[in-house]
Amino acid sequence: MDDYQRIVEKDIGIFIEEHRRMFGFEPEQVKALKEVMACSLDPGRPHAVGDVCCGLGQISYHLKDFMMESRFTGIDISPEQIGEARRIFDGLGLSDRFEFHVGDIYDLGGFRDAFDVTLCWQTLFVLDGYERPVQELIRATRKGGHVYIISLFNEHDVDIHANIIDYSRPSGRSGLAVKYSTYSLRKFEDFCRRSGIESFDVHDFFIGIDLPRPSHGGIGTYTLRLADGRRIQVSGGHLMNWKIVHMKV
């Protein structure tokens, strides 16, 4: 069990509340993801979609109308979140298109060549390294399929690791630190290409709305305006340099 899994267990109530709230609005990143997907696949065709580290399935929920003919499989390490996801989607009458399983991004052996489209949203940067998870995402994707990863990257030959203790959360008060890693995009792309993918492209994400600073004083994304009018995202004093990576397998 890595530190992030321990943090999820400590803060499970917060995670469920945050993820449940996202059913009520479409995140700006999901809108951007749809634009990227529309340029790389036909969303009107039936696809088997894997949502790895899915939380409550809130991202797949916002793709259901965009990919009307597709079926979704959510995978998460947290039994509590998977149980809650099943209850939510059963209640919405969507269980015919959505299924959820407890699973580990470090070992997706039960999902080899299972998906035409594999998603990993805002998770890679908090794990203990990306190599094994990325290989597992690729192996879970059928030949000719697509992997979409939303995470933190920079354009330099530098990996940046920050250990963040959030004292506003139970995990932080017990001394657990969440790792925020901003990886070298060049190094990441080289690793992905050596892992046997067919193509790799990346899309910068700049949010189009203002986000207020959280009142609780802990981690939580807010925006600052640059001189050119673009917004950057900050969480707990850490620059959130989001990018959407698309790989064809």
C-alpha positions, -999 to 999 in steps of 0.1 A, spaced: 0 0 0 15 34 -10 10 66 9 -17 78 -14 -39 48 -7 -34 55 30 -44 91 25 -76 80 6 -85 57 35 -80 85 60 -98 111 40 -125 89 24 -154 111 35 -138 141 19 -130 123 -14 -166 110 -17 -180 144 -10 -157 161 -35 -164 135 -62 -201 134 -56 -203 172 -60 -188 169 -95 -219 152 -108 -236 185 -106 -214 203 -130 -191 195 -160 -155 203 -151 -136 225 -175 -110 197 -179 -137 173 -191 -148 199 -217 -112 201 -229 -108 163 -229 -139 160 -251 -123 184 -276 -91 163 -277 -111 130 -280 -132 144 -308 -100 150 -329 -86 115 -323 -116 91 -323 -152 89 -334 -172 94 -302 -204 82 -320 -191 47 -324 -194 21 -296 -162 19 -275 -153 0 -244 -141 27 -220 -119 20 -190 -118 48 -163 -89 38 -141 -88 54 -107 -123 65 -113 -134 77 -79 -172 77 -81 -172 75 -119 -178 113 -121 -157 118 -152 -172 89 -171 -206 103 -161 -199 135 -181 -188 114 -211 -220 93 -213 -239 116 -237 -207 125 -257 -201 87 -262 -237 76 -265 -230 41 -278 -202 33 -254 -200 12 -222 -179 23 -193 -159 3 -167 -147 22 -136 -118 8 -116 -106 22 -83 -85 9 -53 -111 22 -28 -139 -3 -20 -158 26 -4 -158 47 -36 -166 17 -58 -196 8 -36 -208 44 -36 -203 46 -74 -225 15 -79 -252 30 -57 -251 63 -76 -253 47 -111 -279 22 -101 -300 51 -88 -295 70 -120 -307 40 -141 -273 37 -158 -261 3 -146 -267 -11 -181 -238 10 -194 -216 14 -163 -199 -12 -142 -174 -7 -114 -146 -29 -100 -121 -26 -72 -87 -27 -88 -51 -14 -87 -35 8 -113 -2 -10 -105 -18 -43 -115 -46 -43 -141 -39 -79 -151 -77 -87 -151 -82 -61 -178 -56 -70 -204 -67 -57 -239 -101 -48 -224 -106 -13 -236 -107 8 -267 -103 39 -247 -85 41 -213 -87 72 -191 -66 82 -161 -77 115 -147 -57 135 -122 -41 105 -105 -6 99 -120 9 129 -103 1 116 -68 15 81 -73 50 67 -64 63 69 -100 45 66 -133 64 38 -151 44 8 -139 10 25 -140 16 38 -175 26 3 -187 -6 -11 -171 -27 15 -188 -12 6 -222 -16 -31 -216 -53 -26 -207 -58 -9 -241 -65 -28 -273 -42 -24 -303 -54 7 -322 -70 21 -290 -64 53 -272 -50 63 -237 -58 97 -223 -39 109 -192 -46 142 -174 -17 150 -151 11 175 -142 40 180 -166 67 206 -175 87 213 -206 121 209 -190 144 179 -183 133 181 -146 110 160 -124 96 180 -95 84 162 -63 66 180 -35 55 164 -3 24 182 9 9 178 44 -26 192 45 -34 199 82 -70 207 73 -75 170 66 -74 139 88 -45 125 68 -24 156 73 -32 157 110 -19 122 113 14 131 95 7 117 60 20 137 31 5 136 -4 31 137 -32 25 162 -60 49 153 -89 53 174 -120 71 152 -145 94 161 -173 73 158 -204 103 149 -226 113 121 -203 77 109 -200 72 108 -237 104 89 -242 93 63 -217 59 59 -233 74 55 -268 98 29 -255 67 11 -241 55 4 -276 28 31 -283 21 42 -319 18 79 -313 20 105 -286 5 140 -285 0 166 -257 -24 194 -252 -19 222 -227 -49 230 -204 -56 265 -193 -88 269 -174 -113 294 -188 -130 304 -155 -118 319 -122 -116 297 -91 -116 313 -57 -91 305 -30 -104 278 -7 -115 292 27 -104 261 46 -67 268 42 -58 234 29 -51 221 -6 -77 230 -32 -73 246 -66 -77 283 -72 -66 305 -101 -43 334 -106 -42 357 -137 -11 361 -158 -2 393 -176 -15 379 -209 -49 371 -193 -45 334 -191 -51 317 -157 -28 294 -139 -40 270 -112 -25 267 -78 -32 242 -50 -15 245 -16 11 269 -31 19 243 -58 17 252 -95 -8 228 -112 6 226 -147 -21 204 -162 -17 187 -196 -38 162 -215 -17 134 -230 -31 113 -258 -15 81 -268 -25 57 -296 -16 21 -288 
